[in-house]
Each structure stands twice: as C-alpha cells, then as structure tokens.
Amino acid sequence: MLVFRTNSSYARWLDARQQWGLIVNTSRTLVRQAVTSLPEARCPELRDAIARWTVAFVRLSKLHLREGGDAEEDLQREMQPRG
C-alpha cells in the first residue's frame, strides 16, 4: 500500500512538472515568435508588451500554484516598461 501511494504521488508530481515545463516552453516560444515576427522599428511597444505580459502570466501562475507572495506587487513590477 505504501509503495502504491509513493508511486502515485511521484506520478502526480512528474505530471505537474511536465505540464509546468510545457507552460514555460510555450511562453518562451510565444515571445521568441513575437520578437522575430514583429519589426523592431515599427512595433517596439507591442514586442515589449507581449514579453512583459507573458512573463507576468508565468510568474503569477507560479504564485497561484504555490499560494504565496503578493500577486499585485509582482504584476506591478513585471508590467513596468524596461529600457
């Protein structure tokens, strides 16, 4: 019975880890495609906004899953224009 619980627990953890990796990789792909597809001279604000919103989504998702941290403060910090 203990082995079943351990295996089941590990399987849930592994599945969650794989799903989180998929979120991170998809977010990176989204930003990479935005940066390469949108011309820098014409759309610098849009490129930056896509990158900031994507980073904010990933960080806020992590905060939500861990049930910790100040989401509003984190969002304010992430949405500040860089440059």
Distance bins in CASP14 RR format, pairs under 12 A and 6 or more apart:
PFRMAT RR
TARGET T0000
AUTHOR 0000-0000-0000
RMODE 2
METHOD distances of the structure
MODEL  1
1 7 0 0 0 0 0 1 0 0 0 0 0
1 8 0 0 0 0 0 1 0 0 0 0 0
2 8 0 0 0 0 0 1 0 0 0 0 0
2 9 0 0 0 0 0 1 0 0 0 0 0
3 9 0 0 0 0 0 1 0 0 0 0 0
3 10 0 0 0 0 0 1 0 0 0 0 0
4 10 0 0 0 0 0 1 0 0 0 0 0
4 11 0 0 0 0 0 1 0 0 0 0 0
5 11 0 0 0 0 0 1 0 0 0 0 0
5 12 0 0 0 0 0 1 0 0 0 0 0
6 12 0 0 0 0 0 1 0 0 0 0 0
6 13 0 0 0 0 0 1 0 0 0 0 0
7 13 0 0 0 0 0 1 0 0 0 0 0
7 14 0 0 0 0 0 1 0 0 0 0 0
8 14 0 0 0 0 0 1 0 0 0 0 0
8 15 0 0 0 0 0 1 0 0 0 0 0
9 15 0 0 0 0 0 1 0 0 0 0 0
9 16 0 0 0 0 0 1 0 0 0 0 0
10 16 0 0 0 0 0 1 0 0 0 0 0
10 17 0 0 0 0 0 1 0 0 0 0 0
11 17 0 0 0 0 0 1 0 0 0 0 0
11 18 0 0 0 0 0 1 0 0 0 0 0
12 18 0 0 0 0 0 1 0 0 0 0 0
12 19 0 0 0 0 0 1 0 0 0 0 0
13 19 0 0 0 0 0 1 0 0 0 0 0
13 20 0 0 0 0 0 1 0 0 0 0 0
14 20 0 0 0 0 0 1 0 0 0 0 0
14 21 0 0 0 0 0 1 0 0 0 0 0
15 21 0 0 0 0 0 1 0 0 0 0 0
15 22 0 0 0 0 0 1 0 0 0 0 0
16 22 0 0 0 0 0 1 0 0 0 0 0
16 23 0 0 0 0 0 1 0 0 0 0 0
16 62 0 0 0 0 0 1 0 0 0 0 0
16 65 0 0 0 0 1 0 0 0 0 0 0
16 66 0 0 0 0 0 1 0 0 0 0 0
17 23 0 0 0 0 0 1 0 0 0 0 0
17 24 0 0 0 0 0 1 0 0 0 0 0
17 65 0 0 0 0 0 1 0 0 0 0 0
18 24 0 0 0 0 0 1 0 0 0 0 0
18 25 0 0 0 0 0 1 0 0 0 0 0
19 25 0 0 0 0 0 1 0 0 0 0 0
19 26 0 0 0 0 0 1 0 0 0 0 0
19 61 0 0 0 0 0 1 0 0 0 0 0
19 65 0 0 0 0 0 1 0 0 0 0 0
20 26 0 0 0 0 0 1 0 0 0 0 0
20 27 0 0 0 0 0 1 0 0 0 0 0
20 58 0 0 0 0 1 0 0 0 0 0 0
20 61 0 0 0 0 1 0 0 0 0 0 0
20 62 0 0 0 0 1 0 0 0 0 0 0
20 65 0 0 0 0 1 0 0 0 0 0 0
20 66 0 0 0 0 0 1 0 0 0 0 0
21 27 0 0 0 0 1 0 0 0 0 0 0
21 28 0 0 0 0 1 0 0 0 0 0 0
21 29 0 0 0 0 0 1 0 0 0 0 0
21 58 0 0 0 0 0 1 0 0 0 0 0
21 61 0 0 0 0 0 1 0 0 0 0 0
21 62 0 0 0 0 0 1 0 0 0 0 0
22 28 0 0 0 0 0 1 0 0 0 0 0
22 29 0 0 0 0 0 1 0 0 0 0 0
22 58 0 0 0 0 0 1 0 0 0 0 0
22 61 0 0 0 0 0 1 0 0 0 0 0
23 29 0 0 0 0 0 1 0 0 0 0 0
23 30 0 0 0 0 0 1 0 0 0 0 0
23 54 0 0 0 0 0 1 0 0 0 0 0
23 57 0 0 0 0 1 0 0 0 0 0 0
23 58 1 0 0 1 0 0 0 0 0 0 0
23 59 0 0 0 0 0 1 0 0 0 0 0
23 60 0 0 0 0 0 1 0 0 0 0 0
23 61 1 0 0 1 0 0 0 0 0 0 0
23 62 0 0 0 0 1 0 0 0 0 0 0
23 64 0 0 0 0 0 1 0 0 0 0 0
23 65 0 0 0 0 0 1 0 0 0 0 0
24 30 0 0 0 0 0 1 0 0 0 0 0
24 31 0 0 0 0 0 1 0 0 0 0 0
24 54 0 0 0 0 0 1 0 0 0 0 0
24 55 0 0 0 0 0 1 0 0 0 0 0
24 57 0 0 0 0 0 1 0 0 0 0 0
24 58 1 0 0 1 0 0 0 0 0 0 0
24 59 0 0 0 0 0 1 0 0 0 0 0
24 61 0 0 0 0 1 0 0 0 0 0 0
24 62 0 0 0 0 1 0 0 0 0 0 0
25 31 0 0 0 0 0 1 0 0 0 0 0
25 32 0 0 0 0 0 1 0 0 0 0 0
25 54 0 0 0 0 0 1 0 0 0 0 0
25 58 0 0 0 0 0 1 0 0 0 0 0
26 32 0 0 0 0 0 1 0 0 0 0 0
26 33 0 0 0 0 0 1 0 0 0 0 0
26 54 0 0 0 0 1 0 0 0 0 0 0
26 57 0 0 0 0 0 1 0 0 0 0 0
26 58 0 0 0 0 1 0 0 0 0 0 0
26 61 0 0 0 0 0 1 0 0 0 0 0
27 33 0 0 0 0 0 1 0 0 0 0 0
27 34 0 0 0 0 0 1 0 0 0 0 0
27 50 0 0 0 0 0 1 0 0 0 0 0
27 51 0 0 0 0 1 0 0 0 0 0 0
27 52 0 0 0 0 0 1 0 0 0 0 0
27 53 0 0 0 0 1 0 0 0 0 0 0
27 54 1 0 1 0 0 0 0 0 0 0 0
27 55 1 0 0 1 0 0 0 0 0 0 0
27 56 0 0 0 0 0 1 0 0 0 0 0
27 57 1 0 0 1 0 0 0 0 0 0 0
27 58 1 0 1 0 0 0 0 0 0 0 0
27 59 0 0 0 0 0 1 0 0 0 0 0
27 60 0 0 0 0 0 1 0 0 0 0 0
27 61 0 0 0 0 1 0 0 0 0 0 0
27 62 0 0 0 0 0 1 0 0 0 0 0
28 34 0 0 0 0 0 1 0 0 0 0 0
28 35 0 0 0 0 0 1 0 0 0 0 0
28 51 0 0 0 0 0 1 0 0 0 0 0
28 54 0 0 0 0 1 0 0 0 0 0 0
28 55 0 0 0 0 0 1 0 0 0 0 0
28 58 0 0 0 0 1 0 0 0 0 0 0
29 35 0 0 0 0 0 1 0 0 0 0 0
29 36 0 0 0 0 0 1 0 0 0 0 0
29 37 0 0 0 0 0 1 0 0 0 0 0
29 50 0 0 0 0 0 1 0 0 0 0 0
29 54 0 0 0 0 1 0 0 0 0 0 0
30 36 0 0 0 0 0 1 0 0 0 0 0
30 37 0 0 0 0 0 1 0 0 0 0 0
30 38 0 0 0 0 0 1 0 0 0 0 0
30 47 0 0 0 0 0 1 0 0 0 0 0
30 50 1 0 0 1 0 0 0 0 0 0 0
30 51 0 0 0 0 1 0 0 0 0 0 0
30 53 0 0 0 0 1 0 0 0 0 0 0
30 54 1 0 1 0 0 0 0 0 0 0 0
30 55 0 0 0 0 0 1 0 0 0 0 0
30 57 0 0 0 0 1 0 0 0 0 0 0
30 58 0 0 0 0 0 1 0 0 0 0 0
31 37 0 0 0 0 0 1 0 0 0 0 0
31 38 0 0 0 0 0 1 0 0 0 0 0
31 47 0 0 0 0 1 0 0 0 0 0 0
31 48 0 0 0 0 0 1 0 0 0 0 0
31 49 0 0 0 0 0 1 0 0 0 0 0
31 50 1 0 0 1 0 0 0 0 0 0 0
31 51 1 0 1 0 0 0 0 0 0 0 0
31 52 0 0 0 0 1 0 0 0 0 0 0
31 53 0 0 0 0 1 0 0 0 0 0 0
31 54 1 0 1 0 0 0 0 0 0 0 0
31 55 0 0 0 0 1 0 0 0 0 0 0
31 56 0 0 0 0 0 1 0 0 0 0 0
31 57 0 0 0 0 0 1 0 0 0 0 0
31 58 0 0 0 0 0 1 0 0 0 0 0
32 38 0 0 0 0 0 1 0 0 0 0 0
32 47 0 0 0 0 0 1 0 0 0 0 0
32 50 0 0 0 0 0 1 0 0 0 0 0
32 51 0 0 0 0 1 0 0 0 0 0 0
32 54 0 0 0 0 0 1 0 0 0 0 0
33 47 0 0 0 0 0 1 0 0 0 0 0
33 50 0 0 0 0 1 0 0 0 0 0 0
33 51 0 0 0 0 0 1 0 0 0 0 0
33 54 0 0 0 0 0 1 0 0 0 0 0
34 40 0 0 0 0 0 1 0 0 0 0 0
34 43 0 0 0 0 1 0 0 0 0 0 0
34 44 0 0 0 0 0 1 0 0 0 0 0
34 45 0 0 0 0 0 1 0 0 0 0 0
34 46 1 0 0 1 0 0 0 0 0 0 0
34 47 1 0 1 0 0 0 0 0 0 0 0
34 48 0 0 0 0 1 0 0 0 0 0 0
34 49 0 0 0 0 1 0 0 0 0 0 0
34 50 1 0 1 0 0 0 0 0 0 0 0
34 51 1 0 0 1 0 0 0 0 0 0 0
34 52 0 0 0 0 0 1 0 0 0 0 0
34 53 0 0 0 0 0 1 0 0 0 0 0
34 54 0 0 0 0 1 0 0 0 0 0 0
35 43 0 0 0 0 0 1 0 0 0 0 0
35 44 0 0 0 0 0 1 0 0 0 0 0
35 46 0 0 0 0 0 1 0 0 0 0 0
35 47 1 0 1 0 0 0 0 0 0 0 0
35 48 0 0 0 0 1 0 0 0 0 0 0
35 49 0 0 0 0 0 1 0 0 0 0 0
35 50 0 0 0 0 1 0 0 0 0 0 0
35 51 1 0 0 1 0 0 0 0 0 0 0
35 54 0 0 0 0 0 1 0 0 0 0 0
36 43 0 0 0 0 0 1 0 0 0 0 0
36 47 0 0 0 0 1 0 0 0 0 0 0
36 50 0 0 0 0 0 1 0 0 0 0 0
37 43 0 0 0 0 1 0 0 0 0 0 0
37 46 0 0 0 0 0 1 0 0 0 0 0
37 47 0 0 0 0 1 0 0 0 0 0 0
37 50 0 0 0 0 0 1 0 0 0 0 0
38 44 0 0 0 0 1 0 0 0 0 0 0
38 45 0 0 0 0 0 1 0 0 0 0 0
38 46 1 0 1 0 0 0 0 0 0 0 0
38 47 1 0 1 0 0 0 0 0 0 0 0
38 48 0 0 0 0 0 1 0 0 0 0 0
38 49 0 0 0 0 0 1 0 0 0 0 0
38 50 1 0 0 1 0 0 0 0 0 0 0
38 51 0 0 0 0 0 1 0 0 0 0 0
39 46 0 0 0 0 1 0 0 0 0 0 0
39 47 0 0 0 0 1 0 0 0 0 0 0
40 46 0 0 0 0 0 1 0 0 0 0 0
40 47 1 0 0 1 0 0 0 0 0 0 0
40 48 0 0 0 0 0 1 0 0 0 0 0
41 47 0 0 0 0 0 1 0 0 0 0 0
43 49 0 0 0 0 1 0 0 0 0 0 0
43 50 0 0 0 0 1 0 0 0 0 0 0
43 51 0 0 0 0 0 1 0 0 0 0 0
44 50 0 0 0 0 0 1 0 0 0 0 0
44 51 0 0 0 0 0 1 0 0 0 0 0
44 81 0 0 0 0 0 1 0 0 0 0 0
44 82 0 0 0 0 0 1 0 0 0 0 0
44 83 0 0 0 0 1 0 0 0 0 0 0
45 51 0 0 0 0 0 1 0 0 0 0 0
45 52 0 0 0 0 0 1 0 0 0 0 0
45 81 0 0 0 0 1 0 0 0 0 0 0
45 82 0 0 0 0 0 1 0 0 0 0 0
45 83 0 0 0 0 0 1 0 0 0 0 0
46 52 0 0 0 0 0 1 0 0 0 0 0
46 53 0 0 0 0 0 1 0 0 0 0 0
47 53 0 0 0 0 0 1 0 0 0 0 0
47 54 0 0 0 0 0 1 0 0 0 0 0
47 81 0 0 0 0 0 1 0 0 0 0 0
47 82 0 0 0 0 0 1 0 0 0 0 0
48 54 0 0 0 0 0 1 0 0 0 0 0
48 55 0 0 0 0 0 1 0 0 0 0 0
48 78 0 0 0 0 0 1 0 0 0 0 0
48 79 0 0 0 0 0 1 0 0 0 0 0
48 80 0 0 0 0 0 1 0 0 0 0 0
48 81 1 0 0 1 0 0 0 0 0 0 0
48 82 1 0 0 1 0 0 0 0 0 0 0
48 83 0 0 0 0 1 0 0 0 0 0 0
49 55 0 0 0 0 0 1 0 0 0 0 0
49 56 0 0 0 0 0 1 0 0 0 0 0
49 78 0 0 0 0 0 1 0 0 0 0 0
49 79 0 0 0 0 1 0 0 0 0 0 0
49 80 0 0 0 0 0 1 0 0 0 0 0
49 81 0 0 0 0 1 0 0 0 0 0 0
49 82 0 0 0 0 0 1 0 0 0 0 0
50 56 0 0 0 0 0 1 0 0 0 0 0
50 57 0 0 0 0 0 1 0 0 0 0 0
51 57 0 0 0 0 0 1 0 0 0 0 0
51 58 0 0 0 0 0 1 0 0 0 0 0
51 78 0 0 0 0 1 0 0 0 0 0 0
51 79 0 0 0 0 0 1 0 0 0 0 0
51 81 0 0 0 0 0 1 0 0 0 0 0
51 82 0 0 0 0 1 0 0 0 0 0 0
51 83 0 0 0 0 0 1 0 0 0 0 0
52 58 0 0 0 0 0 1 0 0 0 0 0
52 59 0 0 0 0 0 1 0 0 0 0 0
52 60 0 0 0 0 0 1 0 0 0 0 0
52 75 0 0 0 0 1 0 0 0 0 0 0
52 76 0 0 0 0 0 1 0 0 0 0 0
52 77 0 0 0 0 0 1 0 0 0 0 0
52 78 1 0 1 0 0 0 0 0 0 0 0
52 79 1 0 1 0 0 0 0 0 0 0 0
52 80 0 0 0 0 1 0 0 0 0 0 0
52 81 1 0 0 1 0 0 0 0 0 0 0
52 82 1 0 0 1 0 0 0 0 0 0 0
52 83 0 0 0 0 0 1 0 0 0 0 0
53 59 0 0 0 0 0 1 0 0 0 0 0
53 60 0 0 0 0 0 1 0 0 0 0 0
53 75 0 0 0 0 1 0 0 0 0 0 0
53 78 0 0 0 0 1 0 0 0 0 0 0
53 79 1 0 0 1 0 0 0 0 0 0 0
54 60 0 0 0 0 0 1 0 0 0 0 0
54 61 0 0 0 0 0 1 0 0 0 0 0
54 78 0 0 0 0 1 0 0 0 0 0 0
54 79 0 0 0 0 0 1 0 0 0 0 0
55 61 0 0 0 0 0 1 0 0 0 0 0
55 62 0 0 0 0 0 1 0 0 0 0 0
55 74 0 0 0 0 0 1 0 0 0 0 0
55 75 0 0 0 0 0 1 0 0 0 0 0
55 77 0 0 0 0 0 1 0 0 0 0 0
55 78 1 0 1 0 0 0 0 0 0 0 0
55 79 0 0 0 0 1 0 0 0 0 0 0
55 80 0 0 0 0 0 1 0 0 0 0 0
55 82 0 0 0 0 0 1 0 0 0 0 0
56 62 0 0 0 0 0 1 0 0 0 0 0
56 63 0 0 0 0 0 1 0 0 0 0 0
56 71 0 0 0 0 1 0 0 0 0 0 0
56 72 0 0 0 0 0 1 0 0 0 0 0
56 73 0 0 0 0 0 1 0 0 0 0 0
56 74 1 0 0 1 0 0 0 0 0 0 0
56 75 1 0 1 0 0 0 0 0 0 0 0
56 76 0 0 0 0 1 0 0 0 0 0 0
56 77 0 0 0 0 1 0 0 0 0 0 0
56 78 1 0 1 0 0 0 0 0 0 0 0
56 79 1 0 0 1 0 0 0 0 0 0 0
56 80 0 0 0 0 0 1 0 0 0 0 0
57 63 0 0 0 0 0 1 0 0 0 0 0
57 64 0 0 0 0 0 1 0 0 0 0 0
57 71 0 0 0 0 0 1 0 0 0 0 0
57 74 0 0 0 0 0 1 0 0 0 0 0
57 75 0 0 0 0 1 0 0 0 0 0 0
57 78 0 0 0 0 1 0 0 0 0 0 0
57 79 0 0 0 0 0 1 0 0 0 0 0
58 64 0 0 0 0 0 1 0 0 0 0 0
58 65 0 0 0 0 0 1 0 0 0 0 0
58 74 0 0 0 0 0 1 0 0 0 0 0
58 75 0 0 0 0 0 1 0 0 0 0 0
58 78 0 0 0 0 1 0 0 0 0 0 0
59 65 0 0 0 0 0 1 0 0 0 0 0
59 66 0 0 0 0 0 1 0 0 0 0 0
59 68 0 0 0 0 0 1 0 0 0 0 0
59 69 0 0 0 0 0 1 0 0 0 0 0
59 70 0 0 0 0 0 1 0 0 0 0 0
59 71 0 0 0 0 1 0 0 0 0 0 0
59 73 0 0 0 0 0 1 0 0 0 0 0
59 74 1 0 1 0 0 0 0 0 0 0 0
59 75 0 0 0 0 1 0 0 0 0 0 0
59 76 0 0 0 0 0 1 0 0 0 0 0
59 77 0 0 0 0 1 0 0 0 0 0 0
59 78 1 0 0 1 0 0 0 0 0 0 0
59 79 0 0 0 0 0 1 0 0 0 0 0
60 66 0 0 0 0 0 1 0 0 0 0 0
60 68 0 0 0 0 0 1 0 0 0 0 0
60 69 0 0 0 0 0 1 0 0 0 0 0
60 70 0 0 0 0 0 1 0 0 0 0 0
60 71 1 0 1 0 0 0 0 0 0 0 0
60 72 0 0 0 0 1 0 0 0 0 0 0
60 73 0 0 0 0 0 1 0 0 0 0 0
60 74 1 0 0 1 0 0 0 0 0 0 0
60 75 1 0 0 1 0 0 0 0 0 0 0
60 76 0 0 0 0 0 1 0 0 0 0 0
60 77 0 0 0 0 0 1 0 0 0 0 0
60 78 0 0 0 0 1 0 0 0 0 0 0
60 79 0 0 0 0 0 1 0 0 0 0 0
61 71 0 0 0 0 0 1 0 0 0 0 0
61 74 0 0 0 0 0 1 0 0 0 0 0
61 75 0 0 0 0 0 1 0 0 0 0 0
62 68 0 0 0 0 1 0 0 0 0 0 0
62 69 0 0 0 0 1 0 0 0 0 0 0
62 71 0 0 0 0 0 1 0 0 0 0 0
62 74 0 0 0 0 1 0 0 0 0 0 0
62 78 0 0 0 0 0 1 0 0 0 0 0
63 69 1 0 1 0 0 0 0 0 0 0 0
63 70 0 0 0 0 1 0 0 0 0 0 0
63 71 1 0 1 0 0 0 0 0 0 0 0
63 72 0 0 0 0 0 1 0 0 0 0 0
63 73 0 0 0 0 0 1 0 0 0 0 0
63 74 1 0 0 1 0 0 0 0 0 0 0
63 75 0 0 0 0 1 0 0 0 0 0 0
63 77 0 0 0 0 0 1 0 0 0 0 0
63 78 0 0 0 0 0 1 0 0 0 0 0
64 71 1 0 0 1 0 0 0 0 0 0 0
64 74 0 0 0 0 0 1 0 0 0 0 0
64 75 0 0 0 0 0 1 0 0 0 0 0
65 71 0 0 0 0 0 1 0 0 0 0 0
66 74 0 0 0 0 0 1 0 0 0 0 0
68 74 0 0 0 0 1 0 0 0 0 0 0
69 75 0 0 0 0 0 1 0 0 0 0 0
69 77 0 0 0 0 0 1 0 0 0 0 0
70 76 0 0 0 0 1 0 0 0 0 0 0
70 77 0 0 0 0 1 0 0 0 0 0 0
71 77 0 0 0 0 0 1 0 0 0 0 0
71 78 0 0 0 0 0 1 0 0 0 0 0
72 78 0 0 0 0 0 1 0 0 0 0 0
72 79 0 0 0 0 0 1 0 0 0 0 0
73 79 0 0 0 0 0 1 0 0 0 0 0
73 80 0 0 0 0 0 1 0 0 0 0 0
74 80 0 0 0 0 0 1 0 0 0 0 0
END
